[in-house]
């Protein structure tokens, strides 16, 4: 649930590798798809973390993009950024 308790984000998984990240209001209305993807192995939660009331992060490891398993999303705009957690700035 979002920190303000107004939104719920959850994962729907099919065939153990295909995930659909969905969001709805806390009362169950306004179900919408945020994004979908493929990850290695079955993960029913993807370690979803709310950063604030509009932004979440989650992990989805994929052999097609092994350097960027962490995803950042603004749930309002649905803009997604992949993050490499091993990046070391200079």
PyMOL Python script that loads the backbone (N, CA, C, O; Angstrom):
from pymol import cmd

cmd.read_pdbstr("""\
ATOM      1  N   UNK A   1       0.835  -1.190   0.000  1.00  0.00           N
ATOM      2  CA  UNK A   1       0.000   0.000   0.000  1.00  0.00           C
ATOM      3  C   UNK A   1       0.872   1.243   0.000  1.00  0.00           C
ATOM      4  O   UNK A   1       1.960   1.255   0.575  1.00  0.00           O
ATOM      5  N   UNK A   2       0.386   2.273  -0.643  1.00  0.00           N
ATOM      6  CA  UNK A   2       1.112   3.543  -0.652  1.00  0.00           C
ATOM      7  C   UNK A   2       1.134   4.112   0.771  1.00  0.00           C
ATOM      8  O   UNK A   2       0.280   3.772   1.590  1.00  0.00           O
ATOM      9  N   UNK A   3       2.107   4.974   1.060  1.00  0.00           N
ATOM     10  CA  UNK A   3       2.196   5.555   2.406  1.00  0.00           C
ATOM     11  C   UNK A   3       0.921   6.274   2.857  1.00  0.00           C
ATOM     12  O   UNK A   3       0.603   6.288   4.047  1.00  0.00           O
ATOM     13  N   UNK A   4       0.189   6.873   1.905  1.00  0.00           N
ATOM     14  CA  UNK A   4      -1.061   7.557   2.286  1.00  0.00           C
ATOM     15  C   UNK A   4      -2.266   6.607   2.321  1.00  0.00           C
ATOM     16  O   UNK A   4      -3.395   7.039   2.556  1.00  0.00           O
ATOM     17  N   UNK A   5      -2.018   5.313   2.086  1.00  0.00           N
ATOM     18  CA  UNK A   5      -3.022   4.243   2.139  1.00  0.00           C
ATOM     19  C   UNK A   5      -4.116   4.379   1.081  1.00  0.00           C
ATOM     20  O   UNK A   5      -5.215   3.857   1.263  1.00  0.00           O
ATOM     21  N   UNK A   6      -3.826   5.078  -0.030  1.00  0.00           N
ATOM     22  CA  UNK A   6      -4.826   5.275  -1.078  1.00  0.00           C
ATOM     23  C   UNK A   6      -4.673   4.322  -2.260  1.00  0.00           C
ATOM     24  O   UNK A   6      -5.644   4.076  -2.975  1.00  0.00           O
ATOM     25  N   UNK A   7      -3.471   3.780  -2.483  1.00  0.00           N
ATOM     26  CA  UNK A   7      -3.206   2.929  -3.645  1.00  0.00           C
ATOM     27  C   UNK A   7      -2.577   1.603  -3.205  1.00  0.00           C
ATOM     28  O   UNK A   7      -1.882   1.526  -2.191  1.00  0.00           O
ATOM     29  N   UNK A   8      -2.841   0.582  -3.991  1.00  0.00           N
ATOM     30  CA  UNK A   8      -2.228  -0.730  -3.801  1.00  0.00           C
ATOM     31  C   UNK A   8      -1.541  -1.103  -5.110  1.00  0.00           C
ATOM     32  O   UNK A   8      -2.150  -1.021  -6.176  1.00  0.00           O
ATOM     33  N   UNK A   9      -0.282  -1.510  -5.033  1.00  0.00           N
ATOM     34  CA  UNK A   9       0.433  -2.039  -6.187  1.00  0.00           C
ATOM     35  C   UNK A   9       0.694  -3.510  -5.904  1.00  0.00           C
ATOM     36  O   UNK A   9       1.112  -3.878  -4.806  1.00  0.00           O
ATOM     37  N   UNK A  10       0.443  -4.349  -6.906  1.00  0.00           N
ATOM     38  CA  UNK A  10       0.656  -5.782  -6.724  1.00  0.00           C
ATOM     39  C   UNK A  10       1.120  -6.416  -8.031  1.00  0.00           C
ATOM     40  O   UNK A  10       1.036  -5.805  -9.097  1.00  0.00           O
ATOM     41  N   UNK A  11       1.610  -7.647  -7.932  1.00  0.00           N
ATOM     42  CA  UNK A  11       2.131  -8.380  -9.083  1.00  0.00           C
ATOM     43  C   UNK A  11       1.187  -9.521  -9.427  1.00  0.00           C
ATOM     44  O   UNK A  11       0.761 -10.279  -8.556  1.00  0.00           O
ATOM     45  N   UNK A  12       0.869  -9.630 -10.699  1.00  0.00           N
ATOM     46  CA  UNK A  12       0.169 -10.798 -11.237  1.00  0.00           C
ATOM     47  C   UNK A  12       1.195 -11.527 -12.094  1.00  0.00           C
ATOM     48  O   UNK A  12       1.780 -10.926 -12.994  1.00  0.00           O
ATOM     49  N   UNK A  13       1.423 -12.812 -11.830  1.00  0.00           N
ATOM     50  CA  UNK A  13       2.438 -13.580 -12.557  1.00  0.00           C
ATOM     51  C   UNK A  13       1.776 -14.692 -13.356  1.00  0.00           C
ATOM     52  O   UNK A  13       0.855 -15.356 -12.880  1.00  0.00           O
ATOM     53  N   UNK A  14       2.266 -14.887 -14.591  1.00  0.00           N
ATOM     54  CA  UNK A  14       1.798 -15.990 -15.437  1.00  0.00           C
ATOM     55  C   UNK A  14       2.999 -16.755 -15.949  1.00  0.00           C
ATOM     56  O   UNK A  14       4.030 -16.163 -16.269  1.00  0.00           O
ATOM     57  N   UNK A  15       2.870 -18.056 -16.028  1.00  0.00           N
ATOM     58  CA  UNK A  15       3.911 -18.939 -16.551  1.00  0.00           C
ATOM     59  C   UNK A  15       5.234 -18.779 -15.808  1.00  0.00           C
ATOM     60  O   UNK A  15       6.296 -19.044 -16.372  1.00  0.00           O
ATOM     61  N   UNK A  16       5.180 -18.352 -14.566  1.00  0.00           N
ATOM     62  CA  UNK A  16       6.315 -18.208 -13.656  1.00  0.00           C
ATOM     63  C   UNK A  16       7.330 -17.140 -14.052  1.00  0.00           C
ATOM     64  O   UNK A  16       8.152 -16.763 -13.216  1.00  0.00           O
ATOM     65  N   UNK A  17       7.311 -16.642 -15.263  1.00  0.00           N
ATOM     66  CA  UNK A  17       8.317 -15.667 -15.693  1.00  0.00           C
ATOM     67  C   UNK A  17       7.723 -14.331 -16.147  1.00  0.00           C
ATOM     68  O   UNK A  17       8.411 -13.311 -16.109  1.00  0.00           O
ATOM     69  N   UNK A  18       6.505 -14.322 -16.558  1.00  0.00           N
ATOM     70  CA  UNK A  18       5.858 -13.107 -17.047  1.00  0.00           C
ATOM     71  C   UNK A  18       5.142 -12.423 -15.888  1.00  0.00           C
ATOM     72  O   UNK A  18       4.304 -13.027 -15.218  1.00  0.00           O
ATOM     73  N   UNK A  19       5.481 -11.166 -15.660  1.00  0.00           N
ATOM     74  CA  UNK A  19       4.821 -10.456 -14.574  1.00  0.00           C
ATOM     75  C   UNK A  19       4.078  -9.235 -15.098  1.00  0.00           C
ATOM     76  O   UNK A  19       4.465  -8.630 -16.098  1.00  0.00           O
ATOM     77  N   UNK A  20       3.021  -8.896 -14.411  1.00  0.00           N
ATOM     78  CA  UNK A  20       2.207  -7.721 -14.704  1.00  0.00           C
ATOM     79  C   UNK A  20       2.106  -6.940 -13.409  1.00  0.00           C
ATOM     80  O   UNK A  20       1.562  -7.439 -12.424  1.00  0.00           O
ATOM     81  N   UNK A  21       2.615  -5.739 -13.397  1.00  0.00           N
ATOM     82  CA  UNK A  21       2.558  -4.880 -12.221  1.00  0.00           C
ATOM     83  C   UNK A  21       1.308  -4.024 -12.349  1.00  0.00           C
ATOM     84  O   UNK A  21       1.171  -3.242 -13.290  1.00  0.00           O
ATOM     85  N   UNK A  22       0.393  -4.181 -11.389  1.00  0.00           N
ATOM     86  CA  UNK A  22      -0.893  -3.493 -11.464  1.00  0.00           C
ATOM     87  C   UNK A  22      -1.102  -2.610 -10.240  1.00  0.00           C
ATOM     88  O   UNK A  22      -0.488  -2.812  -9.193  1.00  0.00           O
ATOM     89  N   UNK A  23      -1.984  -1.625 -10.398  1.00  0.00           N
ATOM     90  CA  UNK A  23      -2.296  -0.707  -9.315  1.00  0.00           C
ATOM     91  C   UNK A  23      -3.808  -0.502  -9.268  1.00  0.00           C
ATOM     92  O   UNK A  23      -4.488  -0.514 -10.293  1.00  0.00           O
ATOM     93  N   UNK A  24      -4.312  -0.313  -8.052  1.00  0.00           N
ATOM     94  CA  UNK A  24      -5.722   0.017  -7.883  1.00  0.00           C
ATOM     95  C   UNK A  24      -5.892   0.877  -6.640  1.00  0.00           C
ATOM     96  O   UNK A  24      -4.991   0.968  -5.806  1.00  0.00           O
ATOM     97  N   UNK A  25      -7.039   1.495  -6.529  1.00  0.00           N
ATOM     98  CA  UNK A  25      -7.362   2.255  -5.329  1.00  0.00           C
ATOM     99  C   UNK A  25      -7.536   1.281  -4.168  1.00  0.00           C
ATOM    100  O   UNK A  25      -7.817   0.101  -4.379  1.00  0.00           O
ATOM    101  N   UNK A  26      -7.371   1.766  -2.966  1.00  0.00           N
ATOM    102  CA  UNK A  26      -7.486   0.917  -1.776  1.00  0.00           C
ATOM    103  C   UNK A  26      -8.865   0.282  -1.647  1.00  0.00           C
ATOM    104  O   UNK A  26      -9.000  -0.771  -1.025  1.00  0.00           O
ATOM    105  N   UNK A  27      -9.883   0.901  -2.221  1.00  0.00           N
ATOM    106  CA  UNK A  27     -11.233   0.335  -2.153  1.00  0.00           C
ATOM    107  C   UNK A  27     -11.511  -0.675  -3.271  1.00  0.00           C
ATOM    108  O   UNK A  27     -12.631  -1.170  -3.394  1.00  0.00           O
ATOM    109  N   UNK A  28     -10.487  -0.983  -4.092  1.00  0.00           N
ATOM    110  CA  UNK A  28     -10.622  -1.976  -5.154  1.00  0.00           C
ATOM    111  C   UNK A  28     -11.051  -1.435  -6.495  1.00  0.00           C
ATOM    112  O   UNK A  28     -11.191  -2.201  -7.449  1.00  0.00           O
ATOM    113  N   UNK A  29     -11.264  -0.143  -6.598  1.00  0.00           N
ATOM    114  CA  UNK A  29     -11.675   0.457  -7.871  1.00  0.00           C
ATOM    115  C   UNK A  29     -10.448   0.913  -8.670  1.00  0.00           C
ATOM    116  O   UNK A  29      -9.340   0.995  -8.142  1.00  0.00           O
ATOM    117  N   UNK A  30     -10.673   1.202  -9.942  1.00  0.00           N
ATOM    118  CA  UNK A  30      -9.673   1.794 -10.829  1.00  0.00           C
ATOM    119  C   UNK A  30      -8.439   0.910 -11.010  1.00  0.00           C
ATOM    120  O   UNK A  30      -7.313   1.380 -10.850  1.00  0.00           O
ATOM    121  N   UNK A  31      -8.645  -0.359 -11.339  1.00  0.00           N
ATOM    122  CA  UNK A  31      -7.538  -1.273 -11.606  1.00  0.00           C
ATOM    123  C   UNK A  31      -6.870  -0.884 -12.912  1.00  0.00           C
ATOM    124  O   UNK A  31      -7.541  -0.705 -13.929  1.00  0.00           O
ATOM    125  N   UNK A  32      -5.541  -0.751 -12.889  1.00  0.00           N
ATOM    126  CA  UNK A  32      -4.811  -0.408 -14.106  1.00  0.00           C
ATOM    127  C   UNK A  32      -3.465  -1.088 -14.141  1.00  0.00           C
ATOM    128  O   UNK A  32      -2.862  -1.358 -13.102  1.00  0.00           O
ATOM    129  N   UNK A  33      -2.996  -1.365 -15.346  1.00  0.00           N
ATOM    130  CA  UNK A  33      -1.692  -1.963 -15.566  1.00  0.00           C
ATOM    131  C   UNK A  33      -0.635  -0.869 -15.553  1.00  0.00           C
ATOM    132  O   UNK A  33      -0.760   0.129 -16.263  1.00  0.00           O
ATOM    133  N   UNK A  34       0.407  -1.053 -14.746  1.00  0.00           N
ATOM    134  CA  UNK A  34       1.523  -0.107 -14.742  1.00  0.00           C
ATOM    135  C   UNK A  34       2.543  -0.527 -15.789  1.00  0.00           C
ATOM    136  O   UNK A  34       2.969   0.286 -16.609  1.00  0.00           O
ATOM    137  N   UNK A  35       2.936  -1.803 -15.763  1.00  0.00           N
ATOM    138  CA  UNK A  35       3.898  -2.324 -16.728  1.00  0.00           C
ATOM    139  C   UNK A  35       3.858  -3.842 -16.700  1.00  0.00           C
ATOM    140  O   UNK A  35       3.223  -4.444 -15.835  1.00  0.00           O
ATOM    141  N   UNK A  36       4.537  -4.444 -17.647  1.00  0.00           N
ATOM    142  CA  UNK A  36       4.691  -5.889 -17.677  1.00  0.00           C
ATOM    143  C   UNK A  36       6.103  -6.221 -18.098  1.00  0.00           C
ATOM    144  O   UNK A  36       6.780  -5.397 -18.713  1.00  0.00           O
ATOM    145  N   UNK A  37       6.552  -7.409 -17.778  1.00  0.00           N
ATOM    146  CA  UNK A  37       7.902  -7.794 -18.129  1.00  0.00           C
ATOM    147  C   UNK A  37       8.141  -9.273 -17.919  1.00  0.00           C
ATOM    148  O   UNK A  37       7.236 -10.025 -17.558  1.00  0.00           O
ATOM    149  N   UNK A  38       9.375  -9.671 -18.151  1.00  0.00           N
ATOM    150  CA  UNK A  38       9.795 -11.058 -17.984  1.00  0.00           C
ATOM    151  C   UNK A  38      10.988 -11.058 -17.042  1.00  0.00           C
ATOM    152  O   UNK A  38      11.902 -10.244 -17.177  1.00  0.00           O
ATOM    153  N   UNK A  39      10.968 -11.979 -16.090  1.00  0.00           N
ATOM    154  CA  UNK A  39      12.098 -12.092 -15.180  1.00  0.00           C
ATOM    155  C   UNK A  39      12.505 -13.554 -15.070  1.00  0.00           C
ATOM    156  O   UNK A  39      11.740 -14.452 -15.425  1.00  0.00           O
ATOM    157  N   UNK A  40      13.700 -13.780 -14.581  1.00  0.00           N
ATOM    158  CA  UNK A  40      14.218 -15.133 -14.406  1.00  0.00           C
ATOM    159  C   UNK A  40      13.682 -15.693 -13.104  1.00  0.00           C
ATOM    160  O   UNK A  40      13.909 -15.120 -12.039  1.00  0.00           O
ATOM    161  N   UNK A  41      12.983 -16.793 -13.181  1.00  0.00           N
ATOM    162  CA  UNK A  41      12.455 -17.416 -11.986  1.00  0.00           C
ATOM    163  C   UNK A  41      11.159 -16.779 -11.528  1.00  0.00           C
ATOM    164  O   UNK A  41      10.760 -15.719 -12.012  1.00  0.00           O
ATOM    165  N   UNK A  42      10.522 -17.433 -10.602  1.00  0.00           N
ATOM    166  CA  UNK A  42       9.235 -16.975 -10.091  1.00  0.00           C
ATOM    167  C   UNK A  42       9.448 -16.105  -8.861  1.00  0.00           C
ATOM    168  O   UNK A  42      10.116 -16.525  -7.915  1.00  0.00           O
ATOM    169  N   UNK A  43       8.904 -14.926  -8.861  1.00  0.00           N
ATOM    170  CA  UNK A  43       8.981 -14.031  -7.706  1.00  0.00           C
ATOM    171  C   UNK A  43       7.614 -13.377  -7.568  1.00  0.00           C
ATOM    172  O   UNK A  43       7.240 -12.528  -8.378  1.00  0.00           O
ATOM    173  N   UNK A  44       6.873 -13.772  -6.546  1.00  0.00           N
ATOM    174  CA  UNK A  44       5.501 -13.292  -6.416  1.00  0.00           C
ATOM    175  C   UNK A  44       5.379 -11.862  -5.938  1.00  0.00           C
ATOM    176  O   UNK A  44       4.287 -11.296  -5.997  1.00  0.00           O
ATOM    177  N   UNK A  45       6.472 -11.247  -5.461  1.00  0.00           N
ATOM    178  CA  UNK A  45       6.368  -9.889  -4.948  1.00  0.00           C
ATOM    179  C   UNK A  45       7.290  -8.892  -5.633  1.00  0.00           C
ATOM    180  O   UNK A  45       7.005  -7.694  -5.612  1.00  0.00           O
ATOM    181  N   UNK A  46       8.361  -9.330  -6.225  1.00  0.00           N
ATOM    182  CA  UNK A  46       9.342  -8.478  -6.896  1.00  0.00           C
ATOM    183  C   UNK A  46       9.936  -7.414  -5.966  1.00  0.00           C
ATOM    184  O   UNK A  46      10.485  -6.418  -6.438  1.00  0.00           O
ATOM    185  N   UNK A  47       9.833  -7.614  -4.668  1.00  0.00           N
ATOM    186  CA  UNK A  47      10.384  -6.660  -3.684  1.00  0.00           C
ATOM    187  C   UNK A  47       9.915  -5.231  -3.937  1.00  0.00           C
ATOM    188  O   UNK A  47      10.717  -4.299  -3.888  1.00  0.00           O
ATOM    189  N   UNK A  48       8.646  -5.055  -4.202  1.00  0.00           N
ATOM    190  CA  UNK A  48       8.086  -3.722  -4.455  1.00  0.00           C
ATOM    191  C   UNK A  48       8.201  -2.868  -3.196  1.00  0.00           C
ATOM    192  O   UNK A  48       7.835  -3.299  -2.103  1.00  0.00           O
ATOM    193  N   UNK A  49       8.711  -1.661  -3.368  1.00  0.00           N
ATOM    194  CA  UNK A  49       8.843  -0.713  -2.260  1.00  0.00           C
ATOM    195  C   UNK A  49       8.296   0.641  -2.716  1.00  0.00           C
ATOM    196  O   UNK A  49       8.673   1.150  -3.772  1.00  0.00           O
ATOM    197  N   UNK A  50       7.417   1.205  -1.919  1.00  0.00           N
ATOM    198  CA  UNK A  50       6.932   2.569  -2.173  1.00  0.00           C
ATOM    199  C   UNK A  50       7.978   3.546  -1.641  1.00  0.00           C
ATOM    200  O   UNK A  50       8.386   3.438  -0.485  1.00  0.00           O
ATOM    201  N   UNK A  51       8.417   4.495  -2.462  1.00  0.00           N
ATOM    202  CA  UNK A  51       9.338   5.548  -2.021  1.00  0.00           C
ATOM    203  C   UNK A  51       8.570   6.728  -1.447  1.00  0.00           C
ATOM    204  O   UNK A  51       9.011   7.368  -0.492  1.00  0.00           O
ATOM    205  N   UNK A  52       7.430   7.004  -2.034  1.00  0.00           N
ATOM    206  CA  UNK A  52       6.493   8.021  -1.556  1.00  0.00           C
ATOM    207  C   UNK A  52       5.144   7.671  -2.174  1.00  0.00           C
ATOM    208  O   UNK A  52       4.972   6.538  -2.624  1.00  0.00           O
ATOM    209  N   UNK A  53       4.201   8.567  -2.218  1.00  0.00           N
ATOM    210  CA  UNK A  53       2.867   8.242  -2.722  1.00  0.00           C
ATOM    211  C   UNK A  53       2.766   8.120  -4.239  1.00  0.00           C
ATOM    212  O   UNK A  53       1.715   7.736  -4.752  1.00  0.00           O
ATOM    213  N   UNK A  54       3.831   8.436  -4.966  1.00  0.00           N
ATOM    214  CA  UNK A  54       3.796   8.368  -6.425  1.00  0.00           C
ATOM    215  C   UNK A  54       4.902   7.536  -7.039  1.00  0.00           C
ATOM    216  O   UNK A  54       4.866   7.268  -8.240  1.00  0.00           O
ATOM    217  N   UNK A  55       5.889   7.116  -6.250  1.00  0.00           N
ATOM    218  CA  UNK A  55       7.040   6.417  -6.826  1.00  0.00           C
ATOM    219  C   UNK A  55       7.294   5.080  -6.123  1.00  0.00           C
ATOM    220  O   UNK A  55       7.220   4.972  -4.899  1.00  0.00           O
ATOM    221  N   UNK A  56       7.601   4.056  -6.952  1.00  0.00           N
ATOM    222  CA  UNK A  56       7.936   2.736  -6.427  1.00  0.00           C
ATOM    223  C   UNK A  56       9.226   2.238  -7.070  1.00  0.00           C
ATOM    224  O   UNK A  56       9.646   2.741  -8.112  1.00  0.00           O
ATOM    225  N   UNK A  57       9.844   1.254  -6.442  1.00  0.00           N
ATOM    226  CA  UNK A  57      10.954   0.526  -7.053  1.00  0.00           C
ATOM    227  C   UNK A  57      10.654  -0.959  -6.887  1.00  0.00           C
ATOM    228  O   UNK A  57       9.915  -1.354  -5.985  1.00  0.00           O
ATOM    229  N   UNK A  58      11.236  -1.785  -7.769  1.00  0.00           N
ATOM    230  CA  UNK A  58      11.112  -3.237  -7.660  1.00  0.00           C
ATOM    231  C   UNK A  58      12.291  -3.891  -8.369  1.00  0.00           C
ATOM    232  O   UNK A  58      13.000  -3.250  -9.144  1.00  0.00           O
ATOM    233  N   UNK A  59      12.492  -5.188  -8.089  1.00  0.00           N
ATOM    234  CA  UNK A  59      13.563  -5.961  -8.698  1.00  0.00           C
ATOM    235  C   UNK A  59      12.976  -6.986  -9.645  1.00  0.00           C
ATOM    236  O   UNK A  59      12.006  -7.666  -9.306  1.00  0.00           O
ATOM    237  N   UNK A  60      13.557  -7.104 -10.831  1.00  0.00           N
ATOM    238  CA  UNK A  60      13.163  -8.127 -11.793  1.00  0.00           C
ATOM    239  C   UNK A  60      14.405  -8.509 -12.592  1.00  0.00           C
ATOM    240  O   UNK A  60      14.784  -7.818 -13.538  1.00  0.00           O
ATOM    241  N   UNK A  61      15.028  -9.605 -12.206  1.00  0.00           N
ATOM    242  CA  UNK A  61      16.246 -10.045 -12.879  1.00  0.00           C
ATOM    243  C   UNK A  61      15.917 -10.717 -14.202  1.00  0.00           C
ATOM    244  O   UNK A  61      15.002 -11.536 -14.294  1.00  0.00           O
ATOM    245  N   UNK A  62      16.686 -10.351 -15.228  1.00  0.00           N
ATOM    246  CA  UNK A  62      16.476 -10.902 -16.561  1.00  0.00           C
ATOM    247  C   UNK A  62      17.824 -11.135 -17.229  1.00  0.00           C
ATOM    248  O   UNK A  62      18.711 -10.284 -17.167  1.00  0.00           O
ATOM    249  N   UNK A  63      17.973 -12.289 -17.868  1.00  0.00           N
ATOM    250  CA  UNK A  63      19.225 -12.574 -18.582  1.00  0.00           C
ATOM    251  C   UNK A  63      19.393 -11.658 -19.791  1.00  0.00           C
ATOM    252  O   UNK A  63      20.509 -11.491 -20.284  1.00  0.00           O
ATOM    253  N   UNK A  64      18.302 -11.062 -20.278  1.00  0.00           N
ATOM    254  CA  UNK A  64      18.381 -10.129 -21.400  1.00  0.00           C
ATOM    255  C   UNK A  64      18.927  -8.771 -20.983  1.00  0.00           C
ATOM    256  O   UNK A  64      19.430  -8.019 -21.817  1.00  0.00           O
ATOM    257  N   UNK A  65      18.830  -8.456 -19.698  1.00  0.00           N
ATOM    258  CA  UNK A  65      19.314  -7.172 -19.178  1.00  0.00           C
ATOM    259  C   UNK A  65      19.846  -7.376 -17.757  1.00  0.00           C
ATOM    260  O   UNK A  65      19.295  -6.824 -16.804  1.00  0.00           O
ATOM    261  N   UNK A  66      20.922  -8.175 -17.611  1.00  0.00           N
ATOM    262  CA  UNK A  66      21.394  -8.553 -16.269  1.00  0.00           C
ATOM    263  C   UNK A  66      21.989  -7.408 -15.456  1.00  0.00           C
ATOM    264  O   UNK A  66      22.116  -7.525 -14.237  1.00  0.00           O
ATOM    265  N   UNK A  67      22.347  -6.327 -16.090  1.00  0.00           N
ATOM    266  CA  UNK A  67      22.977  -5.208 -15.379  1.00  0.00           C
ATOM    267  C   UNK A  67      21.974  -4.272 -14.718  1.00  0.00           C
ATOM    268  O   UNK A  67      22.357  -3.453 -13.882  1.00  0.00           O
ATOM    269  N   UNK A  68      20.711  -4.376 -15.073  1.00  0.00           N
ATOM    270  CA  UNK A  68      19.708  -3.421 -14.595  1.00  0.00           C
ATOM    271  C   UNK A  68      18.493  -4.114 -13.970  1.00  0.00           C
ATOM    272  O   UNK A  68      17.394  -4.037 -14.519  1.00  0.00           O
ATOM    273  N   UNK A  69      18.676  -4.782 -12.840  1.00  0.00           N
ATOM    274  CA  UNK A  69      17.538  -5.503 -12.255  1.00  0.00           C
ATOM    275  C   UNK A  69      16.568  -4.638 -11.461  1.00  0.00           C
ATOM    276  O   UNK A  69      15.444  -5.062 -11.192  1.00  0.00           O
ATOM    277  N   UNK A  70      16.983  -3.431 -11.080  1.00  0.00           N
ATOM    278  CA  UNK A  70      16.127  -2.577 -10.265  1.00  0.00           C
ATOM    279  C   UNK A  70      15.392  -1.602 -11.185  1.00  0.00           C
ATOM    280  O   UNK A  70      15.995  -0.990 -12.067  1.00  0.00           O
ATOM    281  N   UNK A  71      14.095  -1.469 -10.971  1.00  0.00           N
ATOM    282  CA  UNK A  71      13.267  -0.597 -11.784  1.00  0.00           C
ATOM    283  C   UNK A  71      12.632   0.471 -10.893  1.00  0.00           C
ATOM    284  O   UNK A  71      12.219   0.199  -9.766  1.00  0.00           O
ATOM    285  N   UNK A  72      12.566   1.675 -11.418  1.00  0.00           N
ATOM    286  CA  UNK A  72      11.984   2.828 -10.723  1.00  0.00           C
ATOM    287  C   UNK A  72      10.800   3.289 -11.564  1.00  0.00           C
ATOM    288  O   UNK A  72      10.897   3.341 -12.790  1.00  0.00           O
ATOM    289  N   UNK A  73       9.693   3.622 -10.926  1.00  0.00           N
ATOM    290  CA  UNK A  73       8.512   4.048 -11.683  1.00  0.00           C
ATOM    291  C   UNK A  73       7.731   5.116 -10.939  1.00  0.00           C
ATOM    292  O   UNK A  73       7.498   5.020  -9.734  1.00  0.00           O
ATOM    293  N   UNK A  74       7.333   6.135 -11.687  1.00  0.00           N
ATOM    294  CA  UNK A  74       6.357   7.088 -11.196  1.00  0.00           C
ATOM    295  C   UNK A  74       5.008   6.499 -11.590  1.00  0.00           C
ATOM    296  O   UNK A  74       4.711   6.403 -12.781  1.00  0.00           O
ATOM    297  N   UNK A  75       4.184   6.103 -10.621  1.00  0.00           N
ATOM    298  CA  UNK A  75       2.932   5.412 -10.928  1.00  0.00           C
ATOM    299  C   UNK A  75       1.893   6.332 -11.570  1.00  0.00           C
ATOM    300  O   UNK A  75       0.932   5.848 -12.168  1.00  0.00           O
ATOM    301  N   UNK A  76       2.066   7.630 -11.456  1.00  0.00           N
ATOM    302  CA  UNK A  76       1.150   8.578 -12.094  1.00  0.00           C
ATOM    303  C   UNK A  76       1.433   8.676 -13.588  1.00  0.00           C
ATOM    304  O   UNK A  76       0.512   8.602 -14.401  1.00  0.00           O
ATOM    305  N   UNK A  77       2.701   8.841 -13.953  1.00  0.00           N
ATOM    306  CA  UNK A  77       3.080   8.972 -15.357  1.00  0.00           C
ATOM    307  C   UNK A  77       3.394   7.628 -16.003  1.00  0.00           C
ATOM    308  O   UNK A  77       3.410   7.518 -17.229  1.00  0.00           O
ATOM    309  N   UNK A  78       3.644   6.605 -15.189  1.00  0.00           N
ATOM    310  CA  UNK A  78       4.038   5.261 -15.623  1.00  0.00           C
ATOM    311  C   UNK A  78       5.389   5.264 -16.347  1.00  0.00           C
ATOM    312  O   UNK A  78       5.693   4.339 -17.101  1.00  0.00           O
ATOM    313  N   UNK A  79       6.190   6.296 -16.120  1.00  0.00           N
ATOM    314  CA  UNK A  79       7.536   6.350 -16.678  1.00  0.00           C
ATOM    315  C   UNK A  79       8.442   5.449 -15.848  1.00  0.00           C
ATOM    316  O   UNK A  79       8.490   5.564 -14.623  1.00  0.00           O
ATOM    317  N   UNK A  80       9.165   4.543 -16.527  1.00  0.00           N
ATOM    318  CA  UNK A  80      10.005   3.562 -15.849  1.00  0.00           C
ATOM    319  C   UNK A  80      11.463   3.784 -16.216  1.00  0.00           C
ATOM    320  O   UNK A  80      11.794   4.025 -17.377  1.00  0.00           O
ATOM    321  N   UNK A  81      12.325   3.702 -15.219  1.00  0.00           N
ATOM    322  CA  UNK A  81      13.767   3.810 -15.405  1.00  0.00           C
ATOM    323  C   UNK A  81      14.407   2.566 -14.822  1.00  0.00           C
ATOM    324  O   UNK A  81      14.081   2.163 -13.705  1.00  0.00           O
ATOM    325  N   UNK A  82      15.324   1.948 -15.576  1.00  0.00           N
ATOM    326  CA  UNK A  82      16.066   0.804 -15.062  1.00  0.00           C
ATOM    327  C   UNK A  82      17.332   1.321 -14.377  1.00  0.00           C
ATOM    328  O   UNK A  82      17.969   2.264 -14.845  1.00  0.00           O
ATOM    329  N   UNK A  83      17.678   0.688 -13.270  1.00  0.00           N
ATOM    330  CA  UNK A  83      18.805   1.136 -12.459  1.00  0.00           C
ATOM    331  C   UNK A  83      19.792  -0.008 -12.287  1.00  0.00           C
ATOM    332  O   UNK A  83      19.406  -1.132 -11.966  1.00  0.00           O
ATOM    333  N   UNK A  84      21.062   0.286 -12.501  1.00  0.00           N
ATOM    334  CA  UNK A  84      22.124  -0.690 -12.261  1.00  0.00           C
ATOM    335  C   UNK A  84      22.619  -0.478 -10.836  1.00  0.00           C
ATOM    336  O   UNK A  84      23.283   0.524 -10.571  1.00  0.00           O
ATOM    337  N   UNK A  85      22.318  -1.391  -9.903  1.00  0.00           N
ATOM    338  CA  UNK A  85      22.732  -1.199  -8.510  1.00  0.00           C
ATOM    339  C   UNK A  85      24.229  -1.356  -8.289  1.00  0.00           C
ATOM    340  O   UNK A  85      24.731  -1.016  -7.218  1.00  0.00           O
ATOM    341  N   UNK A  86      24.950  -1.865  -9.284  1.00  0.00           N
ATOM    342  CA  UNK A  86      26.387  -2.059  -9.160  1.00  0.00           C
ATOM    343  C   UNK A  86      27.202  -0.885  -9.688  1.00  0.00           C
ATOM    344  O   UNK A  86      28.431  -0.911  -9.637  1.00  0.00           O
ATOM    345  N   UNK A  87      26.525   0.144 -10.197  1.00  0.00           N
ATOM    346  CA  UNK A  87      27.227   1.300 -10.746  1.00  0.00           C
ATOM    347  C   UNK A  87      27.962   2.049  -9.636  1.00  0.00           C
ATOM    348  O   UNK A  87      27.390   2.347  -8.588  1.00  0.00           O
ATOM    349  N   UNK A  88      29.196   2.337  -9.875  1.00  0.00           N
ATOM    350  CA  UNK A  88      30.004   3.083  -8.903  1.00  0.00           C
ATOM    351  C   UNK A  88      30.407   4.395  -9.559  1.00  0.00           C
ATOM    352  O   UNK A  88      31.202   4.405 -10.499  1.00  0.00           O
ATOM    353  N   UNK A  89      29.867   5.489  -9.071  1.00  0.00           N
ATOM    354  CA  UNK A  89      30.215   6.800  -9.615  1.00  0.00           C
ATOM    355  C   UNK A  89      31.646   7.181  -9.255  1.00  0.00           C
ATOM    356  O   UNK A  89      32.212   6.674  -8.287  1.00  0.00           O
ATOM    357  N   UNK A  90      32.214   8.067 -10.035  1.00  0.00           N
ATOM    358  CA  UNK A  90      33.580   8.498  -9.770  1.00  0.00           C
ATOM    359  C   UNK A  90      33.595   9.818  -9.036  1.00  0.00           C
ATOM    360  O   UNK A  90      34.666  10.339  -8.726  1.00  0.00           O
TER     361      UNK A  90
END
""", "prot")
cmd.dss("prot")
cmd.show_as("cartoon", "prot")
cmd.util.cbc("prot")
cmd.orient("prot")
